[in-house]
Amino acid sequence: MKPVDIINVAGLLMDGKDDGIEQALREKLHPRFLRTIAPTPVSSMKEDPRLSILRAVTMIREVIADSVRQFGESNVLLVGRSLGAYTALLAALEMDFENIPMAILIEGPLHPEVTVEPPTLLPPLMACGAHYRMRPEYMRRAVERIQELDAAHHLLIVQGGGSDSVVPLEAQILPGNFETIQLPPHIGGRSLGLQRPLPEGYRNHLFWSEEKMSMIVDIIQKATGGPHGN
């Protein structure tokens, strides 16, 4: 079994620290190489969203180069969650999927014809208007580019099952024939401590339950061919 290298693309305003899924992937998949990147940090809220995509490309290429230096080759799986899924897809297309056999897009704002607005209970995202306004046009171009490259086989889409107040469920898919796994409706978020006051639709997206995290990691493991080890 060929070892897998994972690049975890963090979502909007993430700082690149372990966002939960990194630890779960390490524990279950034991990847040869795993790094989380954050191409859309707080400082990018009001910049041209195109810069976040180009920043992601640069970061991905740097990680691939690090892997090649260590192991002589690279076999990269891109994993993106929420806006990280959208960014991962656009970056992979910018690179024509070079050195990227697969991108797994989890609960991302993908469908260009479905409206995605800043969630009202997450005030910082209200300042990210340009990212929301430009997303439909970027995704229309992305769908066209996927068709041009005949690249659907590089993609696995994971759609949530429960209600989602951050990215509507109908936005978490792409128009066309793409491999898509929808989670069961009962798989949602945590409801402990500070998360309890948030509505279910927010918790389902932002704070995954252990059951949901485990199910998504299992999906990723199967997509990469099963167990991996150093």
C-alpha positions as CSV (number, residue, x, y, z in Angstrom):
1,M,0.0,0.0,0.0
2,K,1.5,3.3,-1.0
3,P,1.9,5.7,1.9
4,V,-0.4,8.8,1.9
5,D,0.5,12.4,2.4
6,I,-2.4,14.6,3.7
7,I,-2.8,18.3,3.4
8,N,-5.7,19.5,5.5
9,V,-7.0,22.9,4.2
10,A,-8.5,24.9,7.1
11,G,-11.6,27.1,6.6
12,L,-12.2,30.8,6.7
13,L,-10.4,32.6,9.6
14,M,-8.7,29.5,10.8
15,D,-5.1,30.0,12.0
16,G,-3.7,26.7,10.8
17,K,-3.6,25.0,14.2
18,D,-5.0,21.6,14.6
19,D,-8.7,22.0,13.9
20,G,-9.8,18.6,15.2
21,I,-9.8,16.6,12.0
22,E,-6.0,16.6,11.9
23,Q,-5.7,14.7,15.2
24,A,-8.4,12.2,14.1
25,L,-6.6,11.6,10.8
26,R,-3.3,11.0,12.6
27,E,-4.8,8.6,15.0
28,K,-6.7,6.5,12.5
29,L,-4.8,6.7,9.3
30,H,-1.2,7.2,10.5
31,P,-0.3,9.1,7.4
32,R,3.3,9.3,6.4
33,F,3.0,13.1,6.2
34,L,0.2,15.5,7.4
35,R,0.1,19.2,7.5
36,T,-2.7,21.7,8.1
37,I,-2.6,24.9,6.1
38,A,-4.7,28.1,6.5
39,P,-4.7,30.1,3.3
40,T,-7.6,32.3,4.5
41,P,-6.7,33.8,7.9
42,V,-8.3,36.7,9.7
43,S,-6.1,39.2,7.9
44,S,-7.6,38.1,4.5
45,M,-11.2,39.0,5.4
46,K,-11.4,42.0,3.1
47,E,-8.9,41.1,0.4
48,D,-9.6,39.8,-3.0
49,P,-10.6,36.2,-2.5
50,R,-8.4,35.2,-5.5
51,L,-5.4,35.9,-3.2
52,S,-6.5,33.2,-0.8
53,I,-6.6,30.7,-3.7
54,L,-3.1,31.6,-4.9
55,R,-1.9,31.5,-1.3
56,A,-3.3,28.0,-1.0
57,V,-1.5,26.9,-4.2
58,T,1.8,28.2,-2.8
59,M,1.3,26.5,0.5
60,I,0.3,23.2,-1.2
61,R,3.3,23.3,-3.4
62,E,5.6,23.9,-0.4
63,V,4.1,21.0,1.4
64,I,4.6,18.7,-1.6
65,A,8.2,19.9,-1.9
66,D,8.8,19.1,1.7
67,S,7.3,15.6,1.2
68,V,9.5,15.0,-1.9
69,R,12.6,16.1,0.0
70,Q,11.9,13.7,2.8
71,F,10.6,10.7,0.9
72,G,11.7,11.2,-2.7
73,E,8.1,11.4,-4.0
74,S,4.7,12.6,-2.9
75,N,1.2,11.2,-2.9
76,V,-1.1,14.0,-1.7
77,L,-4.6,13.8,-0.5
78,L,-6.3,17.2,-0.1
79,V,-8.9,17.3,2.7
80,G,-10.9,20.5,3.0
81,R,-13.7,21.2,5.4
82,S,-16.3,24.1,5.0
83,L,-14.6,27.0,3.1
84,G,-11.5,24.9,3.2
85,A,-13.2,22.5,0.8
86,Y,-14.0,25.3,-1.6
87,T,-10.4,26.6,-1.4
88,A,-8.9,23.2,-1.8
89,L,-10.9,22.6,-4.9
90,L,-10.0,25.9,-6.5
91,A,-6.3,25.4,-5.6
92,A,-6.2,21.9,-7.1
93,L,-7.8,23.1,-10.3
94,E,-5.2,25.9,-10.5
95,M,-2.6,23.2,-10.3
96,D,-4.4,20.9,-12.8
97,F,-4.3,18.3,-10.0
98,E,-0.6,17.9,-10.4
99,N,0.7,15.6,-7.6
100,I,-2.9,15.6,-6.2
101,P,-4.6,12.3,-6.9
102,M,-7.7,13.1,-4.8
103,A,-9.4,16.0,-3.0
104,I,-12.1,15.2,-0.4
105,L,-14.5,18.1,0.0
106,I,-16.4,18.1,3.3
107,E,-19.5,20.3,3.8
108,G,-18.1,23.0,1.5
109,P,-20.0,25.9,-0.2
110,L,-19.7,24.3,-3.6
111,H,-22.8,24.6,-5.7
112,P,-22.6,27.9,-7.7
113,E,-26.4,28.3,-8.0
114,V,-27.2,27.9,-4.3
115,T,-27.0,31.0,-2.1
116,V,-24.6,30.9,0.8
117,E,-24.6,33.9,3.1
118,P,-22.6,34.9,6.2
119,P,-24.2,33.1,9.2
120,T,-25.8,35.6,11.5
121,L,-24.5,34.1,14.7
122,L,-20.9,34.3,13.5
123,P,-20.3,38.0,13.4
124,P,-16.7,37.9,12.2
125,L,-17.9,36.3,8.9
126,M,-20.0,39.4,8.2
127,A,-16.7,41.1,7.3
128,C,-15.9,38.5,4.6
129,G,-18.5,39.8,2.1
130,A,-16.1,39.6,-0.9
131,H,-15.5,35.9,-0.3
132,Y,-19.3,35.2,-0.3
133,R,-20.0,37.5,-3.3
134,M,-17.3,36.1,-5.5
135,R,-17.9,32.4,-4.6
136,P,-20.7,31.7,-7.2
137,E,-18.7,33.0,-10.1
138,Y,-15.5,31.2,-9.0
139,M,-17.5,28.0,-8.6
140,R,-19.1,28.3,-12.1
141,R,-15.7,28.6,-13.5
142,A,-14.6,25.6,-11.4
143,V,-17.3,23.4,-12.7
144,E,-16.3,24.3,-16.3
145,R,-12.7,23.6,-15.5
146,I,-13.4,20.2,-14.0
147,Q,-15.2,19.3,-17.2
148,E,-12.3,20.6,-19.4
149,L,-9.8,18.5,-17.4
150,D,-12.2,15.5,-17.1
151,A,-11.2,15.6,-13.4
152,A,-14.3,14.3,-11.7
153,H,-12.4,11.2,-10.7
154,H,-10.1,13.3,-8.5
155,L,-13.0,14.4,-6.3
156,L,-15.0,12.9,-3.4
157,I,-17.7,15.1,-1.9
158,V,-19.0,14.6,1.6
159,Q,-22.4,16.3,2.3
160,G,-23.8,16.7,5.8
161,G,-26.9,14.9,6.8
162,G,-28.4,17.1,9.6
163,S,-29.5,20.7,9.3
164,D,-26.7,23.2,8.6
165,S,-27.0,27.0,9.3
166,V,-23.5,27.8,8.0
167,V,-23.4,26.1,4.6
168,P,-26.9,24.9,3.4
169,L,-26.9,21.2,2.6
170,E,-28.0,21.9,-1.0
171,A,-24.8,24.0,-1.5
172,Q,-22.5,21.2,-0.3
173,I,-22.7,19.3,-3.7
174,L,-21.6,20.1,-7.2
175,P,-23.9,20.1,-10.2
176,G,-23.2,17.1,-12.4
177,N,-22.0,13.5,-11.9
178,F,-19.7,13.5,-8.9
179,E,-19.1,10.9,-6.3
180,T,-20.9,12.1,-3.3
181,I,-21.5,10.6,0.2
182,Q,-24.3,12.1,2.3
183,L,-24.0,11.5,6.0
184,P,-27.1,10.2,7.9
185,P,-29.4,12.8,9.3
186,H,-28.7,11.8,12.9
187,I,-25.0,12.5,12.5
188,G,-24.4,16.0,13.8
189,G,-22.6,18.2,16.3
190,R,-21.7,18.2,19.9
191,S,-24.0,19.8,22.5
192,L,-21.7,20.2,25.5
193,G,-20.5,23.2,27.5
194,L,-20.2,26.4,25.4
195,Q,-21.6,24.7,22.3
196,R,-25.0,23.9,23.9
197,P,-26.6,27.4,23.4
198,L,-25.9,27.4,19.7
199,P,-28.8,26.2,17.4
200,E,-28.4,22.6,16.1
201,G,-27.7,23.9,12.6
202,Y,-24.6,25.7,13.8
203,R,-23.4,22.9,16.0
204,N,-23.7,20.3,13.2
205,H,-21.3,22.3,11.1
206,L,-18.9,23.8,13.6
207,F,-18.5,21.2,16.4
208,W,-18.6,17.6,15.1
209,S,-19.6,14.9,17.5
210,E,-17.2,12.0,18.0
211,E,-19.5,9.8,15.9
212,K,-19.4,12.3,13.0
213,M,-15.7,12.7,13.1
214,S,-15.2,8.9,13.2
215,M,-17.5,8.5,10.2
216,I,-15.7,11.1,8.1
217,V,-12.3,9.7,8.9
218,D,-13.6,6.2,7.9
219,I,-14.8,7.7,4.6
220,I,-11.3,9.3,4.0
221,Q,-9.6,6.0,4.9
222,K,-11.7,4.0,2.5
223,A,-11.1,6.6,-0.3
224,T,-7.4,6.3,0.1
225,G,-7.4,2.5,-0.1
226,G,-7.6,1.4,3.6
227,P,-5.1,1.5,6.5
228,H,-1.9,3.3,6.2
229,G,1.2,3.3,8.3
230,N,4.7,4.6,8.5
